[in-house]
Amino acid sequence: MKRILLPLLVVTLSMGIQVRGADAQRVVPGTGTHIDYVGDTFEDTQWKFVQKGPKSSAEQDNQPRYPLGYSTNKRWFEGPERGYPDKLVVIPTPEYGLEGSEYALLIRTLNSGVPNRPSNSLQQDDLIVDCIARLGSAIPVSETPNCVVRVYLPPDYQWEDRTGPHFGFRTGCTTTTYKSTGGRFLSSSQATAEPYWPGMWIHYRRPADRKNGLAPAFIKVRGNRQGRDFHVKDVHQFGWWTLGMTLTPDGQVHYYAKPGVDPLTEEDHLTSQFPYGFRAEYFRTFFFNICNRDDGRTWSTPFVIDDPQLYLVKAARVQSIVERKLQAAEHATAKKSGGASAKQR
């Protein structure tokens, strides 16, 4: 049966919250209330991404190039820092995907750097879930936001022939940092909202680089207290994987992954970190990175994602926001419909 994306709030049963001291609290991604107003199922075969090229590349040359690209269902947008992947197409769900899923999203990119200026070096594009605009605010970590996605890793022969990072699943967070200002005797401290982007990267090893039985791929986490990426899990089998992250009220980021599409459990915990030494205060969004050799000829590895989802353990505030937005949309539709009827009369 084909799934239809509806603007509903679906409550799921908790898979267990484990508290082991203030710095060891963990919540399995997929716990709490599913906020269906953000995320996607890709079951709409008319799904399209409107490319407003040339793409943004503010990270490389300070050129955000507005207006930004966006999906026709208004659930995704182009990142101003790096631009959108060149190929975003809804396709039939690869075999052994989520039960009931008929369609998923293929993601690839070719020109991942500055438009019309191949760098012949590793670059990346972003596909960002539009949480802020749809919900109207960031989410405090006191509400325990957590996100889950299923990712299809293609067969070995379809990967870009390059050892290194190929796919990223990340969150956008903010914390408060303090910077000293003034002189030696009249110094003060200025508070600043500091953005950062924890996540997981899937790395690939070319066959020539798999010496001594090394796995063909592995997962790295970004990052430790110094902000460095580090190895957490080998990937010995391709196909579907389930990835998830949780931000807990203590400001930690908790990372989970497993092969297959079954719900995550505590056994799938990889690590818990305070990336860069920060304690997260707000969750802003989650997003995906696609990397390739930016040479104008080499396409990135073809990844497929399905059902990227946001959950909240404490969801009352966001539920209220969504209900008001749905009521406003219904009112606007009714008003428009009434106006059209009047004109016809």
C-alpha positions in Angstrom: 0.0 0.0 0.0 1.4 3.4 -1.0 2.1 5.7 1.9 0.8 9.3 1.6 2.6 12.1 3.4 0.1 13.8 5.7 0.8 16.8 8.1 0.1 14.7 11.2 1.9 14.3 14.5 2.5 10.6 15.1 3.2 9.4 18.6 5.5 6.4 18.9 6.4 4.3 21.9 9.6 5.1 23.6 12.4 2.7 22.9 13.9 3.4 26.3 15.7 6.3 28.0 18.7 5.3 29.9 20.2 7.7 32.4 23.7 6.9 33.8 24.7 10.1 35.5 24.6 13.7 34.2 27.2 13.1 31.5 25.9 9.7 30.4 22.2 10.2 29.6 21.2 8.6 26.4 18.0 8.5 24.3 17.7 6.2 21.4 16.9 8.1 18.1 13.3 7.4 17.2 12.0 8.0 20.8 9.1 10.3 21.5 6.6 12.1 19.2 7.2 12.0 15.5 6.9 15.5 14.1 5.6 14.7 10.7 5.5 18.4 9.8 9.2 18.3 8.9 11.1 15.5 7.2 9.8 13.5 4.2 8.6 10.1 2.9 9.2 10.9 -0.9 6.0 9.0 -1.7 4.8 11.9 -3.9 6.0 11.0 -7.4 5.7 14.7 -8.3 8.4 15.6 -5.8 11.0 17.9 -7.4 13.8 20.2 -6.3 13.7 23.6 -8.0 17.3 24.4 -8.9 17.9 28.2 -8.8 21.4 27.9 -10.2 24.1 28.9 -10.3 24.5 27.1 -6.9 25.7 28.8 -3.7 29.3 28.5 -2.7 29.7 31.0 0.2 32.1 28.6 1.9 34.6 28.8 -1.0 34.1 32.3 -2.5 31.6 34.1 -0.2 28.9 33.9 -2.9 25.6 32.6 -1.5 23.8 33.4 -4.8 20.2 34.0 -3.8 17.4 32.9 -4.4 18.2 29.5 -3.0 16.9 26.3 -4.4 14.0 24.4 -2.7 11.8 21.4 -3.0 8.3 21.8 -4.3 6.8 20.4 -1.0 8.8 23.2 0.8 10.5 20.7 3.1 14.0 21.0 1.8 16.2 23.9 0.8 19.6 24.7 -0.6 22.4 25.5 1.8 23.9 29.0 1.1 27.3 27.7 2.2 27.7 24.9 -0.4 24.7 24.6 -2.7 22.5 21.6 -3.5 23.4 18.2 -5.0 23.0 18.2 -8.8 20.7 15.2 -9.0 17.8 14.8 -6.6 15.2 12.4 -8.0 12.5 10.3 -6.4 13.0 6.6 -7.5 11.4 3.2 -6.6 12.7 2.2 -3.2 15.7 -0.2 -3.5 15.1 -3.8 -2.4 14.7 -4.6 1.3 13.8 -1.0 2.2 11.2 0.1 4.8 8.0 -1.9 4.7 5.3 0.0 2.7 7.8 2.4 1.1 7.4 2.6 -2.6 9.7 5.6 -3.3 12.9 7.1 -1.9 15.3 9.9 -2.9 18.4 9.4 -5.0 21.1 11.9 -4.3 24.2 12.6 -6.5 26.3 15.5 -7.4 28.8 16.4 -10.1 29.8 20.1 -9.7 30.2 20.4 -5.9 32.5 23.4 -5.7 32.3 26.9 -7.1 30.1 26.9 -10.2 32.0 26.7 -13.5 35.4 26.5 -11.7 36.3 22.8 -11.1 38.8 22.6 -8.2 40.0 19.0 -8.8 39.7 18.5 -5.1 37.2 17.1 -2.6 34.1 19.3 -2.3 30.6 18.8 -1.0 27.0 19.9 -1.4 24.2 20.1 1.1 20.6 19.1 1.3 18.9 20.6 4.3 15.7 19.8 6.1 13.7 23.0 6.5 13.0 22.8 10.3 13.4 26.5 11.2 11.0 27.9 8.6 8.4 25.2 9.1 8.4 25.2 12.9 9.2 28.9 13.3 12.0 28.4 15.8 14.9 26.3 16.9 14.3 23.5 19.3 15.9 23.7 22.8 17.7 20.5 23.8 15.5 20.3 26.9 12.9 18.9 24.5 15.4 16.1 23.5 15.3 16.3 19.7 16.4 13.2 17.8 16.5 12.3 14.1 16.6 9.1 12.1 17.1 8.3 8.4 17.5 5.1 6.3 20.4 5.3 3.8 21.0 2.9 1.0 24.7 2.3 0.3 25.1 1.0 -3.3 27.1 -2.0 -4.4 30.9 -1.7 -4.4 31.2 -1.1 -8.1 29.0 2.0 -8.0 31.1 4.0 -5.6 33.2 6.8 -6.8 36.7 5.5 -7.1 38.1 7.5 -4.2 39.2 6.7 -0.7 37.7 9.2 1.7 34.4 10.6 2.9 31.4 10.2 0.5 28.2 10.8 2.6 27.4 12.9 5.7 24.4 12.9 8.0 24.6 15.9 10.3 22.7 18.2 12.6 22.8 22.0 13.0 23.3 23.1 16.6 24.0 26.2 18.5 25.6 26.9 21.9 26.8 30.1 23.7 30.4 31.0 23.8 32.0 34.0 25.6 34.7 36.2 24.2 36.7 38.6 26.3 36.6 42.2 25.2 38.3 45.4 26.5 41.7 46.0 27.9 43.7 44.5 30.7 42.0 46.3 33.5 38.5 46.9 32.0 37.8 43.6 30.4 34.3 42.1 29.9 32.9 38.9 28.4 30.6 39.0 25.4 28.1 36.2 24.8 27.8 34.9 21.2 25.6 32.2 19.7 28.0 29.7 18.2 26.8 27.4 15.4 28.3 24.0 14.9 27.4 20.8 12.9 28.0 17.4 14.5 27.3 14.3 12.5 28.4 11.1 10.9 30.5 10.5 7.8 30.5 7.4 5.7 34.0 6.8 4.3 34.9 4.4 1.4 38.2 2.5 0.7 39.1 1.7 -2.8 39.8 -2.0 -3.3 43.5 -1.1 -3.7 43.5 0.4 -0.2 41.9 -2.5 1.6 45.1 -4.1 2.8 45.1 -6.6 5.6 41.4 -7.3 5.4 40.3 -3.7 6.0 36.5 -3.1 5.6 35.4 -1.5 2.3 33.8 1.4 4.3 33.5 2.8 7.8 31.7 5.4 9.8 33.4 8.4 11.4 31.9 10.7 13.9 32.3 14.5 14.0 33.6 14.9 16.5 35.4 14.6 19.8 36.0 17.5 22.3 38.7 18.9 20.0 36.4 18.7 17.0 38.3 15.9 15.3 36.6 13.1 13.3 37.2 9.6 14.6 36.4 6.0 13.6 33.5 4.4 15.3 32.3 1.5 13.1 33.3 -0.6 10.1 30.9 -1.2 7.3 31.3 -4.7 6.0 28.0 -4.9 4.1 26.4 -2.4 1.7 22.6 -2.0 1.2 20.3 -0.3 3.7 21.6 1.3 7.0 19.7 3.1 9.7 21.5 6.2 11.2 20.3 8.4 14.1 21.4 11.2 16.4 20.0 12.6 19.7 20.6 15.8 21.5 19.9 15.4 25.2 19.3 18.2 27.9 22.9 17.9 29.1 24.1 19.1 25.7 25.6 15.9 24.5 25.2 14.4 21.0 24.5 10.7 20.9 25.3 8.7 17.7 23.7 5.4 16.6 23.9 3.2 13.5 23.1 -0.3 12.3 22.7 -2.2 9.1 19.1 -2.8 7.8 16.0 -0.7 8.3 14.8 -1.9 11.7 14.3 0.7 14.5 17.4 1.6 16.4 18.0 0.2 19.9 20.4 1.0 22.7 22.7 -1.8 21.3 23.3 0.4 18.2 24.9 3.2 20.3 28.3 4.2 18.8 29.4 7.0 21.0 28.3 10.1 23.0 30.2 13.3 22.7 30.5 17.0 23.4 31.8 18.0 19.9 34.4 20.8 20.0 33.9 20.8 23.8 30.5 22.5 23.4 27.3 21.7 25.2 24.5 22.0 22.7 21.7 24.4 23.6 19.5 24.4 20.5 18.8 22.0 17.6 18.2 23.9 14.4 18.0 21.3 11.6 19.5 18.1 10.2 20.9 17.7 6.7 22.9 15.6 4.3 26.3 16.1 2.6 27.4 14.5 -0.7 31.1 14.6 -1.6 33.0 14.0 -4.8 36.1 14.9 -6.7 35.1 18.3 -8.1 36.6 17.8 -11.6 33.6 18.4 -13.8 33.5 14.8 -14.9 33.2 12.5 -11.9 29.8 11.9 -10.4 29.5 11.2 -6.7 28.4 7.8 -5.3 24.7 7.3 -5.8 23.1 7.3 -2.3 19.4 6.9 -1.6 17.7 8.2 1.5 14.3 7.3 2.9 12.0 8.7 5.6 14.2 11.3 7.3 12.3 11.9 10.6 12.4 14.2 13.6 11.2 13.1 17.0 10.8 15.0 20.3 10.6 13.5 23.8 8.9 16.7 25.0 6.7 17.7 22.1 3.9 19.9 23.5 5.4 23.2 22.4 6.1 22.1 18.9 2.8 20.3 18.6 1.0 23.6 19.4 3.0 25.4 16.8 2.2 22.8 14.1 -1.5 22.8 15.0 -1.6 26.6 14.6 0.2 26.4 11.3 -2.2 23.7 10.0 -5.2 25.7 11.1 -3.9 28.9 9.4 -3.2 26.9 6.2 -6.7 25.4 6.3 -8.2 28.9 6.8 -6.2 30.3 3.9 -7.3 27.5 1.6 -11.0 27.9 2.6 -10.8 31.7 2.0 -9.1 31.2 -1.4 -11.7 28.6 -2.3 -14.6 30.9 -1.2 -13.2 33.8 -3.3 -12.9 31.6 -6.4 -16.6 30.5 -5.9 -17.7 34.1 -5.6 -16.0 35.0 -8.8 -17.6 32.1 -10.7 -21.0 33.3 -9.5 
